[in-house]
Amino acid sequence: IDPNQGCKMDAIKVYCNMETGETCVKATIHRLSKPNVLLDICRSSV
């Protein structure tokens, strides 16, 4: 799922079981060494 439908760098992976109505978003912590890098990359791709 890409929350802003722009930069794919901020997309998240989800699992949906349509038969049972089950959904799952696995939480993981990822820290960037340079937090503004992702923002700059996303801005340049729009």
C-alpha positions as CSV (number, residue, x, y, z in Angstrom):
1,I,0.0,0.0,0.0
2,D,1.4,3.4,-0.9
3,P,-0.2,5.9,1.4
4,N,0.3,9.0,-0.7
5,Q,0.3,7.3,-4.2
6,G,3.6,9.1,-5.0
7,C,6.9,7.8,-3.8
8,K,7.1,4.1,-3.4
9,M,9.8,4.4,-0.8
10,D,7.1,5.0,1.9
11,A,4.9,2.1,0.8
12,I,4.1,-0.7,3.3
13,K,3.5,-4.4,2.8
14,V,0.2,-5.8,4.1
15,Y,-1.6,-9.2,4.0
16,C,-5.3,-9.6,3.3
17,N,-7.3,-12.8,3.5
18,M,-10.6,-11.9,1.7
19,E,-12.3,-15.1,2.7
20,T,-12.0,-14.6,6.4
21,G,-11.8,-10.8,6.5
22,E,-8.3,-11.1,8.1
23,T,-5.8,-8.3,7.6
24,C,-2.3,-8.0,8.9
25,V,0.2,-5.2,8.9
26,K,3.5,-6.4,10.3
27,A,5.2,-3.6,12.3
28,T,8.9,-3.2,12.0
29,I,11.2,-0.4,13.1
30,H,13.5,1.0,10.5
31,R,15.7,3.9,11.3
32,L,17.4,6.0,8.6
33,S,20.9,7.3,9.1
34,K,19.8,10.5,7.4
35,P,16.1,11.0,8.0
36,N,15.7,13.7,5.4
37,V,17.0,11.5,2.6
38,L,13.7,9.7,2.2
39,L,11.8,13.0,2.0
40,D,14.2,14.4,-0.6
41,I,13.9,11.2,-2.7
42,C,10.1,11.3,-2.5
43,R,9.9,15.0,-3.5
44,S,12.2,14.5,-6.5
45,S,10.0,11.5,-7.8
46,V,6.8,13.5,-7.9
